[in-house]
Amino acid sequence: EDEFVKMYQVSIQFGAILAVVVLYWKKFFDFKNVGFYVKLAVAVLPALILGKLFDDKVEAVMEKPLYIAIVMILGGIVLIFIDKVFNHPTVFNDKELTIKKALTIGFWQCLAMMPGTSRSAASIIGGMQQGLSRNFAAEFSFFLAVPTMLAVTIGTIKGKNKKAMK
């Protein structure tokens, strides 16, 4: 990939971050709900740590279309059956979400490090596996996208600056 394509991807990621913040601005900026921010911070930790550890390995797979196609097909099959498997939700809002469940969802999100895997699908499936309702799993996935995508965007820009300095 050339530098233009990578910066275009960063721009799209930044746009996605802004879209979530604008859509959920009331809840996102409710600073009285500190527990919500703690759960988001805990949920993003696995992606930050594993992303840093495996960045080079993920980059190496990015240019293998067969691998990406296989992952996309398997992910689609999982999505077809997910509602039948996790159909007894017990968590319907962030007050009911435990830190342990948030952390587990964060690990599920890490599946998206595999090229071809949707970050939102991975975190929604993880949320539903943890007993979140489909709606709350999707909402939490959107909120989780903000720190995750912000970290990816900053990391990409920092990487570009390091390459430019050489």
HELIX and SHEET records of a PDB file:
HELIX    1   1 GLU A    3  LEU A   23  1                                  21    
HELIX    2   2 TRP A   25  PHE A   28  1                                   4    
HELIX    3   3 VAL A   34  VAL A   61  1                                  28    
HELIX    4   4 PRO A   65  VAL A   85  1                                  21    
HELIX    5   5 ILE A   99  GLN A  109  1                                  11    
HELIX    6   6 CYS A  110  MET A  113  5                                   4    
HELIX    7   7 ARG A  119  GLN A  129  1                                  11    
HELIX    8   8 ARG A  134  MET A  165  1                                  32    
END                                                                             
